[in-house]
Amino acid sequence: MAINYKLNGMGKLQKGLLERVSKKDVINVVKTNTTQMQQTAMSKASSVYTKGYSTGDTKKSIGVSFEDGGMSGTTGLGMEYNPYTEKGTRFMAAEPLLEPTFNSQKTKFKSDLEKLLK
């Protein structure tokens, strides 16, 4: 079970975006933000896991993929134990990596989409 966060360029904004800007511009924003989210998560992996966990496998497992012709991008953790490190268990505290990165990036993503509309 992997943990994934997804940035979508479609949805409720689809009609307004595609009436005002080119699909290529939206795809570029999705690609840029998804890739930035992956890179940020990879750079933070060493500082988030402070309880002696090895970060090598987690860092290498942070992947990125694109769907819907580039209108959706996903960044995710690929190790089977990542849901436990991300959310915690009753025996260990959560050490979230992807959720804070996603929350930070979604603000920039929204801002980048709004810039396209101006």
ZIPE-V631716 format. One record per backbone hydrogen bond with DSSP energy under -1.0 kcal/mol. CO is the residue of the C=O (numbers start at 1). NH is the residue of the N-H. If there is no record, write none. Layout:
CO/NH ; CO/NH
This chain:
3/77 ; 5/75 ; 7/73 ; 11/14 ; 13/17 ; 14/18 ; 15/19 ; 16/20 ; 17/21 ; 22/26 ; 23/27 ; 24/28 ; 25/29 ; 26/30 ; 27/31 ; 28/32 ; 29/33 ; 30/34 ; 31/35 ; 32/36 ; 33/37 ; 34/38 ; 35/39 ; 36/40 ; 37/41 ; 38/42 ; 39/43 ; 40/44 ; 41/45 ; 44/48 ; 45/49 ; 48/50 ; 55/59 ; 56/60 ; 57/61 ; 63/76 ; 65/74 ; 67/70 ; 67/72 ; 68/71 ; 71/9 ; 72/67 ; 73/7 ; 74/65 ; 75/5 ; 76/63 ; 77/3 ; 79/82 ; 81/84 ; 81/85 ; 82/86 ; 83/87 ; 84/88 ; 85/95 ; 92/89 ; 97/101 ; 98/102 ; 99/103 ; 100/104 ; 101/105 ; 102/106 ; 104/108 ; 105/109 ; 106/110 ; 107/111 ; 108/112 ; 109/113 ; 110/114 ; 111/115 ; 112/116
